[in-house]
Amino acid sequence: MLRRLRDEDADAAARLSLTINPHRIVTGELVRRKSTAPGEKHWVVEDDEKVVGYAYAGPGSPGTGRFWIGVDPDRRGRGLGSELYRVATAHLGEAPELRTWVDGDSAGERFVRSRGFELTSVDRVSEFDLDAGRPLPSAPEPDGYRVVSLAAALKPVEQLFARCRNGEVELPEDLVEWKWDELEHPNLSREGSFVVLEGEEPAALGFLTVDLERRVAYNLLTATFPAHRRRGLALLVKLASMRWAAANGIERLLTENDAENSSVLALNDRLGYRRLYDQGIWVRRR
């Protein structure tokens, strides 16, 4: 039975998402929060009191509708994905551009390709195994900069995010579509996320989401603002988060980066990350 997601479905929807792709952080708390976002709707398919399909859809950047569909691998080939696609795209109305992503899943790629979607970009998802015991390199703070936890720098970061939301900060292309409300992400660790400050002004950010039960953490954002680039600040926030994760029982660190961002990929290689799969961004223009 296809129906709208209810609050009590959130944990099951999160578990299904992780069955489809375990290299993510999806919790019931996150599903609940996303399902109440303005303009967003979530659906589940239930069979014999078990959630076997899950989808959500909502507004993306101006003129874009975004959605995601997941079906239990044991229940594929029965039209469940098509039913979820129908309600998701109907909710997005006449949005000129539809956007979704597929996490290294050939069946998922065939599904979207058959519906007129084209691959427009690729992100590389990589993993660092903290259990392997590899030593982390050291990196000195450049003169005039200091690394502090997000918890200790929350006020200046909140002020920066407000300016970004209001368009007061000229953002580089790699940050234009960033959602400047992620400080409210339910899995964001304010102790495991770090900020490089110049004086009291944020120069670089490294945000970490955490699932302590699964001992997994995900680099939600690593960003250096243009005036402060080429000083090794991204390395500083990454290393700070990695050390925090190791000290707090995290076993796996995941990160996702544009496959064409050679500098970030080189940094990940230097730190010892290994590639897991490529996430394709698929777009259909109407």
C-alpha positions in Angstrom: 0.0 0.0 0.0 1.4 3.4 -1.0 0.6 6.2 1.5 2.1 9.3 3.0 4.8 8.8 5.6 3.6 9.0 9.2 5.8 9.9 12.2 5.9 6.3 13.3 7.3 5.3 9.9 10.5 7.4 10.2 12.7 4.7 11.8 11.6 2.1 9.3 12.2 4.5 6.4 15.7 5.2 7.7 16.5 1.5 8.0 15.3 0.9 4.4 17.5 3.7 3.2 20.5 2.1 4.9 19.6 -1.3 3.5 19.8 0.2 0.0 23.0 2.1 0.8 24.8 1.6 4.1 27.4 4.2 3.3 25.3 7.1 4.5 23.9 8.6 7.7 20.1 8.4 7.8 18.3 8.2 11.1 14.7 8.3 12.0 15.3 11.8 13.5 16.6 13.0 10.2 13.6 11.6 8.3 11.2 13.3 10.7 12.9 16.6 10.3 13.1 16.4 6.5 9.4 15.4 6.3 8.3 18.7 7.9 10.5 20.9 5.6 8.5 23.5 3.6 7.2 22.1 0.3 8.5 18.6 1.0 6.5 15.4 1.0 7.4 11.8 1.9 5.8 8.5 1.1 6.2 4.9 2.0 5.0 1.6 0.5 4.0 -0.9 3.1 3.6 -4.6 2.5 2.6 -7.0 5.3 3.2 -4.2 7.9 6.8 -3.7 6.6 8.1 -0.6 4.8 9.5 -1.8 1.5 9.6 1.5 -0.4 10.3 5.1 0.5 10.5 8.3 -1.4 10.6 12.0 -0.9 10.3 15.1 -3.1 10.6 18.8 -2.6 11.9 22.1 -4.0 15.6 22.4 -4.8 17.3 25.5 -6.3 15.1 27.9 -8.2 13.3 26.1 -11.0 14.3 22.7 -9.8 12.4 19.8 -8.1 14.4 17.1 -6.4 13.4 13.6 -5.3 14.8 10.3 -4.1 13.2 6.8 -4.4 14.3 3.6 -2.6 12.8 0.2 -2.9 13.8 -2.9 -0.9 16.2 -4.9 -3.2 14.0 -8.0 -2.5 10.9 -6.2 -3.8 12.2 -4.7 -7.0 10.6 -5.5 -10.3 7.0 -5.2 -9.0 6.3 -1.6 -10.0 6.8 -0.1 -6.6 9.5 2.3 -7.8 7.2 3.4 -10.7 4.3 4.2 -8.2 6.6 6.2 -6.0 8.0 8.0 -9.0 4.5 8.9 -10.1 3.6 10.6 -6.8 7.0 12.2 -6.4 7.0 13.9 -9.8 3.3 14.8 -9.5 4.1 16.7 -6.3 6.9 18.6 -8.1 4.3 19.9 -10.6 5.7 21.8 -13.5 9.2 22.4 -12.2 11.3 22.9 -15.3 14.0 20.6 -14.1 13.8 17.4 -12.1 16.9 16.2 -10.2 17.8 13.0 -8.4 20.9 11.0 -7.5 21.8 7.3 -7.7 24.4 5.8 -5.4 26.4 3.4 -7.5 23.3 1.3 -8.3 23.1 0.0 -11.9 19.4 -0.8 -11.6 18.7 2.7 -10.3 20.6 4.1 -13.2 18.5 2.1 -15.7 15.3 3.3 -13.9 16.1 7.0 -14.3 17.6 6.7 -17.7 14.5 5.0 -19.0 12.5 8.0 -17.8 14.5 10.6 -19.8 17.1 11.6 -17.1 20.6 12.4 -18.1 23.8 12.0 -16.0 25.1 15.6 -15.5 27.7 15.2 -12.8 29.4 12.6 -10.5 30.4 12.7 -6.9 33.0 10.3 -5.5 32.1 8.7 -2.1 35.1 7.6 -0.1 35.8 6.0 3.2 38.5 6.3 5.8 38.9 3.3 8.1 39.8 4.6 11.6 40.1 1.1 12.9 43.2 0.6 10.7 45.3 2.6 13.1 47.0 4.7 10.4 48.7 7.8 11.9 47.3 11.1 10.9 49.6 13.8 9.6 50.2 17.0 11.5 49.4 20.4 10.1 50.4 23.7 11.7 47.9 26.6 11.9 49.0 29.5 9.6 49.7 32.8 11.3 46.5 34.6 12.2 44.3 31.5 12.1 43.0 29.1 14.8 41.0 25.9 14.8 38.1 25.7 17.2 35.0 23.4 17.5 31.7 24.5 16.0 30.4 24.4 19.5 32.9 27.1 20.5 32.3 29.2 17.3 28.6 28.8 17.0 27.7 32.5 17.2 30.0 33.8 14.3 29.0 30.8 12.2 25.3 31.5 12.7 25.9 35.1 11.7 27.8 34.0 8.6 25.1 31.6 7.6 22.5 34.3 8.0 24.5 36.5 5.6 24.8 33.7 3.2 21.0 33.0 3.3 20.4 36.7 2.6 22.7 36.8 -0.3 25.1 39.2 1.4 28.1 37.0 0.8 29.4 36.4 -2.7 29.8 32.6 -2.9 32.0 30.5 -5.2 30.3 28.0 -7.5 31.0 25.1 -5.2 28.9 26.7 -2.4 26.1 28.4 -4.3 23.6 25.5 -3.8 24.7 24.7 -0.2 21.7 24.8 2.2 22.6 27.4 4.8 20.3 25.9 7.4 22.3 22.8 8.2 23.2 24.0 11.6 19.9 22.4 12.6 20.8 19.0 11.1 19.8 16.5 13.8 22.9 14.4 13.3 25.4 17.3 13.2 28.0 17.0 15.9 29.0 20.5 17.1 31.9 19.0 19.0 33.1 16.9 16.0 32.7 19.8 13.5 35.4 22.4 13.3 35.9 26.0 12.2 39.0 27.9 11.2 38.7 31.5 12.5 40.6 34.6 11.4 40.0 36.8 14.4 36.3 36.1 14.9 35.4 35.6 11.2 35.0 32.0 9.9 37.5 31.2 7.1 36.9 27.5 6.7 34.3 25.0 7.9 34.3 21.2 8.4 31.0 19.8 9.4 30.6 16.2 10.6 27.4 14.3 11.0 27.5 11.3 13.3 25.7 8.0 14.0 27.2 6.8 17.2 25.2 3.7 17.3 26.7 2.5 13.9 30.0 4.2 14.7 29.9 6.1 11.4 30.5 9.7 10.6 30.0 11.7 7.4 31.8 14.8 6.2 28.7 16.9 5.5 30.7 20.0 4.4 34.3 21.0 4.0 34.6 24.5 2.7 37.1 27.3 2.6 35.9 30.8 1.7 37.7 32.3 -1.4 39.8 34.9 0.4 41.4 32.2 2.6 42.1 29.5 0.0 45.5 27.9 -0.7 46.5 28.1 3.0 45.8 24.5 3.9 42.7 25.3 6.0 40.6 22.5 4.6 43.2 20.1 5.8 43.1 21.6 9.3 39.3 21.1 9.7 39.5 17.6 8.2 42.2 16.5 10.6 40.5 18.0 13.6 37.3 16.1 12.8 39.3 12.9 12.1 41.0 13.1 15.5 37.7 13.8 17.3 36.1 10.8 15.5 39.0 8.5 16.5 38.8 9.7 20.1 35.0 9.1 20.3 34.7 5.6 19.0 33.9 6.2 15.3 35.2 3.4 13.1 34.3 4.7 9.6 34.5 8.2 8.1 32.7 8.9 4.9 33.0 11.8 2.5 31.5 12.9 -0.8 33.2 15.2 -3.3 32.8 16.3 -6.9 34.7 13.9 -9.0 36.2 16.9 -10.9 37.5 18.6 -7.8 41.0 17.3 -8.2 42.4 19.3 -5.2 40.0 17.8 -2.7 40.4 14.3 -4.1 44.1 14.7 -3.8 43.7 15.8 -0.2 41.5 12.7 0.5 44.1 10.5 -1.1 46.8 12.0 1.0 44.9 11.4 4.1 44.2 7.7 3.2 40.6 7.7 2.1 39.6 4.9 -0.4 37.0 5.2 -3.1 33.7 3.3 -2.4 31.5 4.3 -5.4 30.4 7.1 -7.6 27.2 8.9 -7.0 25.5 10.1 -10.2 23.5 13.3 -10.3 20.7 12.8 -12.9 18.6 15.6 -14.4 15.5 15.7 -16.6 14.6 19.0 -18.2 11.0 19.6 -19.2 
